[in-house]
Structure formats: structure tokens, C-alpha cells
Amino acid sequence: MTVDDNSREYDLTEDCEYDIVGVGFGPSNLGLAIAIEEHNRTCTPTERLTACFVESKGEFAWHPGMLLPGTSMQISFLKDLATQRNASSEYTFLAYLSEQGRLNHFINLQTFFPSRLEFHDYLAWAAGKVDAMVHYGTRAVDVVDTGDGYGVRTEGRRTGTVRGRNIVLAGGLTATLPDGVTASAQQFHNHDLLGHLDRLPSRSHRTFVVVGAGQSAAEVVDYLHSTYSDASVHAVLRKYGYSPADDSPYANRIFDPAAVDDFYSSSHTLREQLLQYHRGTNYSAVDLPLIEELYAREYAERVSGQRRLFVHGATRLIGATEEPTGVRASVEHGPTGLAEDILCDAVVYATGFTSLDLPEILGPLFDAVEYDSRGPRVTRDYRLVTREPSAGSIYLQGGTEHTHGLTSSLLSNIAVRSGEIVKSAVSARVRSVV
């Protein structure tokens, strides 16, 4: 892997043009870098791809603020960066385990779901192993049309413009807070939970409020209740309780590579129906064992009379006012309309994410994209459709749920999608050479 020399600055502007410039270097573009490397090993010279990636983080990291002890992945380790595209790849999770000397120990676990901490270590291992030019600490400002391709203007450690025939946008997800909430040291999104807890200004109330009904919300409640044995934890969710995730075999077929073909070829009406049918596989859904554990814990406290865990069902947060020693969180029970104030040290919002902000990253170039009420038009091979023909293409890794289905922003289809993007870019390169 080509690593930046952080001790000096230099201009990214170069005379050469890469075949692919990747914006972001999280799991999606890491999978793409692996697919490019493996393609280049076996292809003809005219099919070889050159690539460069820019990443705003200072080093590779995947949601480090949510690497909570005891949390596990919700997808099989076989849906790693390479297996479904190339089972013999040296970048599979099994190859990682073998290199770490843990293969037999993992087999003895008899699970398909490694811990989140171990999977993060696998991703970091792959990022350190892959032969890719990655400029960390470098933020993509916008994308410009250069006439014969595109340019990505950057700032940070590496400033300038890097040119590419094709751009692959994989900027990841952006944490969202409820309307009217401003992030602070005492009110924050769960994506950086550990960092915020380390910096918490006060714990005088020994109380936390967690807003949300999904897997992350339940994990935060579990972590706070287990870690802070002197604190009360109030879970606030509009449902009566947490709903179990549907990870049954037939439902999981919505994440199969073939399901992307089915979804893409469907009418807009059918697409919306499929998304609604299978929301329980991914949205506001929690692993059943965690639900059962939290319920048993709360019930045991009811029996003992020593309450620390409170799950407020059918309830919403109607206000949060910061005070000198903490936050006054006001919650309202929907059926009765009864409201109560909870004085707490922090309100944690496990309120989800939004996909890549195309207008922001594309800047003026966004006006060239064909768009409708559902989102941008995207071809089956993940290329943005533009109003006028262009010399290159802009690919999306994320932000395509309306065209490609639930795997748009998930790990499930990274290996296959990366291979499809490489194949598309190679075809375009060969056509241009001929």
C-alpha cells in the first residue's frame, strides 16, 4: 500500500490521468482497490487500471466510536471484501484469520458472525495490505469536468486537483440528528459514542437518555447500562419496544447479488413495495437475543425494585434543554399524552444516517446529472446518468437504494459491486484505446 508521508505537503495536480479516482476509502472503495489489484494481476496491458483514492480521515477507520465490547456483525463473514467475487482471494476474512493464526480458533467458535472489533481489524489489515495509492487526511471538495474526464479538487494534507477518467464516490454515510437538535458535548449521535463518553463534561446526574429503536440504539443502551453500574439508562422509542431483525434465510435473499438485478429491472412501484416488505431486515430492527437480554434485565430490576433500565415505549422526545450540569430531556408518552422531564448527563441520538450528499460533492456539476423525485438516475453498473455525453463516468458506491435495493450502503454486496465497477471501467478503457 502506498502511504502518505505526513511530514510534508505537496500538490496533487499531476500531468497523468488515473483510470479511477476514488473519493473515500472506507470498506466500499477498499473493496474496489482490492478488485483493481486482482484484476491487474491477470489482465492484458490495455486492460490495466490505474487508481488513486482520497480519504478525509487521517488513517483507515470504520466507525471506531461504535466498536463496543461484545458487539458482533449482523452479516456473515463470507460477505467480506472479496469472497463472493473471488473465493480464492488473499483478501478474504478466512485468509486474514489464517495469517493471524486464529483460523482454527475461529472455527471452534461455530459462528458466522465475528465481533465488530475483529471485523474492523480485518478491514484495517486489508487496507494495509492492498497495493493502492491512498491520500489520507485529504478531503474531496468537489468534482469538476475537465473535458477529457473529471478532476477531484482536494484540501487537507494533499491539496490540488487529481484527474481521473472515472470517479467513484464512496463518501460513506452522514450521521443525522432530529430536527432542532444541535450536536454538543452532552447531545451527540451514537456514531462516536466512545469518544463523546471520554469527553463528557459531567456525570452529576448519573443518567443517560438514548433515542432510537434500531440495533445501534439497543447496543448503546446495553453498553451504558453494563458499563456505568451507578447510572440509570432511559431508552426512548416510538414503538412499544424493539422489533426483531428478520435475518431468516428467505428474507436474506434480498441481499443476494441476483436480487440487485431483480430490483433494478422492477418498476418503481414494485421497488417501493420490496423496500417496505423487507425494511425489517435492516431498518429499526434489533437482533432478538439482545432484545431478550434487555427485557430480562429490565424485568429483573422490576422484581428487585432497584431500577436502572427504563424502556419508554410509544414515547417521543419533545425537547432537550442543556443546563449547567447536564440536559433536561422532555419525553411524551403518545397514547396518554403524559410528559415527564429526565435530568441526564447526556442524550445519545441513535437516529440513523443519510447517504452521500451528491449536490455537495459534485458542486456545479450536479446540474448535469439526470434526477427525479426518487433520486439520481443510475445505470445497472452504478454510473450516474448525465444530461450530455461525457468522456468519463461517475460511479456511486452508496446512495443507490432507490435503483439497486437495500445493499446500496451495506457491506453485503461490496465484493460483487466492486467487480462490476471494475468490469465497467475496463470496458470503457478498452473502447477508448480501440
NUDRENNU-634051 format. One record per residue (C-alpha): residue in one letter; x, y, z. Coordinates in pm, whole numbers, padded with zeros to 5 digits, always signed. Example, Ala and Ser with C-alpha at 12.3 -4.5 7.8 and 13.67 -1.06 7.14 Angstrom:
BEGIN
A+01230-00450+00780;S+01367-00106+00714;
end
This chain:
BEGIN
M+00000+00000+00000;T+00125+00347-00082;V+00114+00553+00235;D+00139+00932+00255;D+00443+01096+00406;N+00260+01308+00662;S+00561+01530+00729;R+00527+01737+00411;E+00267+01879+00177;Y+00256+01854-00198;D+00019+01938-00479;L-00193+01655-00609;T-00211+01813-00957;E-00036+01580-01198;D+00007+01551-01571;C-00115+01192-01563;E-00477+01089-01551;Y-00589+00790-01349;D-00846+00550-01479;I-01023+00571-01142;V-01016+00831-00868;G-01195+00710-00559;V-01347+00957-00314;G-01345+00797+00029;F-01155+00492+00144;G-01392+00305+00369;P-01497-00057+00310;S-01658+00012-00031;N-01359+00171-00200;L-01124-00061-00013;G-01311-00347-00181;L-01273-00165-00512;A-00897-00124-00461;I-00869-00498-00398;A-01072-00578-00710;I-00848-00348-00916;E-00531-00509-00781;E-00655-00860-00853;H-00775-00758-01199;N-00438-00603-01286;R-00252-00922-01199;T-00417-01121-01475;C-00524-00870-01742;T-00363-00760-02066;P-00171-00428-02068;T-00457-00246-02243;E-00698-00357-01971;R-00483-00248-01677;L-00638+00014-01450;T-00460+00289-01257;A-00626+00428-00946;C-00587+00682-00669;F-00800+00736-00357;V-00853+01033-00125;E-00980+00992+00230;S-01058+01267+00481;K-00969+01054+00785;G-00607+01050+00895;E-00591+00671+00873;F-00820+00382+00790;A-01110+00355+01034;W-01461+00211+01021;H-01698+00355+01285;P-01433+00338+01562;G-01666+00517+01803;M-01906+00220+01794;L-01657-00063+01850;L-01837-00161+02167;P-01721-00467+02359;G-01932-00773+02289;T-02099-00641+01973;S-02095-00869+01670;M-02150-00832+01299;Q-02500-00878+01162;I-02382-01030+00835;S-02185-01344+00763;F-01806-01318+00748;L-01837-01467+00397;K-01975-01130+00287;D-01630-00982+00323;L-01430-00770+00079;A-01363-01044-00174;T-01516-01390-00119;Q-01832-01353-00328;R-01628-01216-00618;N-01317-01433-00579;A-01326-01707-00316;S-00953-01776-00365;S-00855-01415-00297;E-00580-01342-00046;Y-00806-01069+00095;T-01084-01289+00235;F-01171-01293+00602;L-01051-01654+00617;A-00714-01550+00470;Y-00693-01283+00739;L-00768-01538+01011;S-00506-01774+00872;E-00240-01502+00864;Q-00327-01402+01223;G-00301-01764+01339;R-00662-01775+01454;L-00831-01983+01184;N-00883-02296+01394;H-00983-02093+01698;F-01246-01911+01493;I-01377-02240+01354;N-01426-02359+01711;L-01647-02056+01779;Q-01903-02213+01541;T-02035-01878+01423;F-02077-01685+01100;F-02070-01355+01288;P-01734-01228+01413;S-01713-00949+01667;R-01728-00597+01527;L-01383-00534+01675;E-01235-00830+01486;F-01403-00733+01159;H-01265-00381+01195;D-00920-00534+01244;Y-00975-00739+00927;L-01065-00426+00729;A-00761-00239+00863;W-00543-00542+00776;A-00675-00539+00420;A-00624-00161+00391;G-00263-00202+00498;K-00206-00492+00259;V-00363-00374-00066;D-00144-00215-00334;A-00327+00116-00364;M-00236+00485-00366;V-00434+00638-00080;H-00403+01000+00032;Y-00528+01013+00391;G-00617+01338+00562;T-00734+01470+00226;R-01089+01590+00173;A-01259+01599-00165;V-01405+01948-00211;D-01590+01890-00536;V-01573+01726-00877;V-01511+01922-01198;D-01544+01832-01565;T-01204+01854-01735;G-01334+01785-02085;D-01150+01454-02122;G-01263+01321-01784;Y-01303+01459-01435;G-01098+01623-01165;V-01138+01596-00789;R-01034+01914-00609;T-00892+01842-00265;E-00780+02015+00052;G-00601+01899+00365;R-00270+01719+00369;R-00274+01700-00008;T-00411+01999-00192;G-00479+02038-00561;T-00670+01850-00827;V-00633+01485-00913;R-00763+01390-01257;G-00941+01070-01345;R-01128+00931-01642;N-01373+00786-01389;I-01470+00895-01039;V-01603+00653-00779;L-01788+00826-00496;A-01794+00628-00173;G-01816+00904+00083;G-01999+00684+00329;L-02291+00781+00548;T-02354+01103+00738;A-02495+01088+01090;T-02833+01258+01125;L-02985+01427+01428;P-03354+01508+01480;D-03474+01846+01358;G-03390+02122+01603;V-03107+01931+01774;T-02759+02081+01770;A-02471+01849+01848;S-02278+01928+02165;A-02068+01762+02432;Q-02390+01650+02603;Q-02607+01575+02299;F-02449+01367+02026;H-02500+01096+01766;N-02406+00743+01859;H-02153+00700+01574;D-01878+00844+01800;L-02019+00719+02129;L-01689+00615+02286;G-01515+00941+02203;H-01801+01151+02338;L-01821+00949+02660;D-01449+01004+02717;R-01505+01380+02681;L-01829+01400+02880;P-01807+01719+03092;S-02013+01593+03387;R-02179+01285+03532;S-02351+01451+03822;H-02695+01305+03737;R-02566+00952+03667;T-02835+00920+03398;F-02836+00873+03020;V-03113+00905+02762;V-03090+00708+02436;V-03320+00798+02146;G-03381+00538+01873;A-03519+00191+01810;G-03260+00019+01591;Q-02966-00213+01652;S-02728+00070+01736;A-02973+00220+01986;A-03014-00113+02165;E-02637-00167+02168;V-02584+00177+02319;V-02844+00108+02589;D-02678-00225+02666;Y-02330-00072+02678;L-02424+00222+02901;H-02624+00004+03140;S-02343-00252+03165;T-02051-00009+03180;Y-02187+00255+03417;S-02315+00043+03704;D-02415+00352+03904;A-02619+00508+03621;S-02977+00487+03501;V-03043+00447+03129;H-03367+00564+02967;A-03442+00428+02620;V-03690+00643+02428;L-03856+00484+02126;R-04177+00550+01935;K-04251+00177+01912;Y-04375-00015+02215;G-04043-00193+02213;Y-03758-00308+01996;S-03856-00511+01689;P-03651-00820+01598;A-03445-00811+01281;D-03562-01053+01014;D-03249-01250+00929;S-03433-01562+00817;P-03292-01742+00509;Y-03561-01643+00261;A-03572-01281+00372;N-03194-01261+00343;R-03222-01331-00028;I-03296-00959-00065;F-02919-00913-00009;D-02813-01165-00275;P-02628-01027-00579;A-02907-01164-00802;A-03159-00955-00606;V-02986-00642-00736;D-03071-00748-01093;D-03430-00819-00990;F-03465-00487-00812;Y-03309-00283-01091;S-03537-00437-01354;S-03852-00379-01146;S-04099-00094-01181;H-04076+00198-00939;T-04392+00074-00768;L-04255-00274-00716;R-03923-00137-00592;E-04102+00061-00324;Q-04304-00244-00226;L-03992-00459-00194;L-03821-00198+00021;Q-04124-00183+00252;Y-04159-00561+00267;H-03801-00605+00379;R-03734-00298+00593;G-03724-00530+00894;T-03401-00683+00766;N-03211-00358+00813;Y-03405-00059+00949;S-03517-00010+01313;A-03457-00377+01380;V-03257-00544+01656;D-03105-00890+01700;L-03352-01097+01901;P-03101-01219+02166;L-03019-00856+02252;I-03389-00772+02281;E-03442-01067+02512;E-03140-00975+02722;L-03253-00616+02771;Y-03607-00723+02857;A-03484-00983+03108;R-03255-00723+03264;E-03535-00468+03297;Y-03772-00729+03438;A-03518-00843+03699;E-03488-00483+03813;R-03866-00458+03843;V-03856-00761+04070;S-03574-00629+04286;G-03715-00278+04294;Q-03375-00134+04207;R-03447+00021+03871;R-03171+00145+03640;L-03305+00046+03298;F-03619+00214+03168;V-03755+00143+02820;H-04012+00410+02735;G-04227+00259+02462;A-04463+00456+02237;T-04278+00764+02353;R-04102+01052+02181;L-03852+01315+02280;I-04026+01651+02265;G-03741+01870+02389;A-03389+01872+02528;T-03257+02175+02714;E-02897+02199+02822;E-02834+02316+03177;P-02512+02384+03369;T-02489+02027+03497;G-02647+01832+03215;V-02955+01807+02994;R-03325+01824+03075;A-03485+01576+02834;S-03862+01603+02798;V-04043+01292+02679;E-04409+01235+02596;H-04600+00907+02608;G-04806+00904+02289;P-05119+00714+02399;T-05175+00914+02719;G-05008+01243+02632;L-04832+01236+02971;A-04497+01412+02970;E-04203+01391+03207;D-03861+01550+03235;I-03548+01341+03276;L-03240+01516+03410;C-02946+01341+03248;D-02576+01375+03175;A-02617+01315+02803;V-02870+01241+02532;V-02743+00991+02275;Y-02920+01000+01940;A-02912+00666+01758;T-03114+00822+01479;G-02955+00685+01168;F-02763+00817+00872;T-02814+00979+00536;S-02635+00868+00221;L-02380+01062+00020;D-02477+01427-00038;L-02440+01443-00417;P-02510+01815-00457;E-02238+01894-00204;I-01965+01672-00351;L-02048+01737-00718;G-02091+02112-00677;P-02194+02284-01004;L-02150+01951-01186;F-02464+01825-01010;D-02674+02021-01259;A-02550+01784-01532;V-02699+01478-01357;E-03040+01342-01456;Y-03253+01344-01144;D-03612+01279-01041;S-03813+01275-00719;R-03666+00937-00618;G-03304+01038-00669;P-03039+01042-00942;R-03071+00815-01243;V-02813+00538-01221;T-02725+00263-01469;R-02709-00101-01366;D-02328-00074-01334;Y-02365+00215-01085;R-02287+00502-01325;L-02461+00835-01286;V-02665+00928-01594;T-02575+01275-01721;R-02778+01503-01945;E-02497+01523-02201;P-02243+01256-02304;S-01913+01278-02117;A-01567+01134-02169;G-01572+00954-01837;S-01815+00825-01577;I-01907+00891-01215;Y-01987+00576-01019;L-02176+00559-00690;Q-02096+00324-00403;G-02393+00419-00189;G-02694+00638-00245;T-02850+00391-00489;E-03113+00224-00271;H-03388+00361-00497;T-03233+00187-00801;H-03033-00108-00667;G-03204-00205-00341;L-03112-00247+00024;T-02747-00341-00034;S-02671+00011-00156;S-02497+00124+00163;L-02435-00213+00329;L-02135-00444+00342;S-02333-00731+00191;N-02257-00665-00175;I-01920-00486-00169;A-01721-00767-00328;V-01959-00819-00620;R-02029-00449-00676;S-01656-00373-00684;G-01606-00634-00953;E-01891-00488-01158;I-01743-00138-01141;V-01401-00268-01245;K-01554-00455-01538;S-01739-00142-01648;A-01430+00078-01623;V-01222-00176-01814;S-01478-00192-02094;A-01471+00185-02126;R-01091+00189-02128;V-01067-00076-02397;R-01319+00112-02611;S-01116+00431-02579;V-00793+00254-02676;V-00953+00090-02980;
end
